């Protein structure tokens, strides 16, 4: 099997997840990094959403990871501190992908005979041609129990809404966001001291990395289920507004 990963650069949860995936699956033939949240133009939005304290802590975290990623280019480190660093560490080709549906990317994936595309927080919608390209389809890792909490920042929203549990879902992708048939799900209890940051790490790293590898193994064996989502239970959320952040803080929760 030949696997291609589409994701975005990240300083916390995606690099260790990729470390596990790339160590477990030697058949990943490429990683594409799509422009995502770690862009200078997004700083103002996150300052307004997170507030001075949490934004500063997150900025320091990002800067620390970038410094460690630079060190890792010269000195062996026990883990990766960027998506590009995880690919470099595993010896997997890595490329910038401005647009996932661009003809030039589709041509490269066809030439590479990609069998499966894995989306990990990929911030762009897959078009029909990209979805149909890999022989075995496209799957996505989502940090909630779909079809509830579709959309952005599910770990924020489950805390803001006072949920007692969340989960991780691997699902087959179609042309709608977080919408295809379920492949695997696992529940994650929400703890009293959880922040958005800790819940993302516990769900994506603690559970999600293992669930994703298990899903790929099922696909490889031809045993992967396709369970239709019950959309009577569906909910969708976008970026939090001021009222949502106030709701989060009223429950005693923080971003970090």
Order of alpha helices (4+ residues) and beta strands (2+ residues): beta-alpha-beta-alpha-alpha-beta-alpha-beta-alpha-beta-beta-alpha-beta-beta-alpha-alpha-beta-alpha
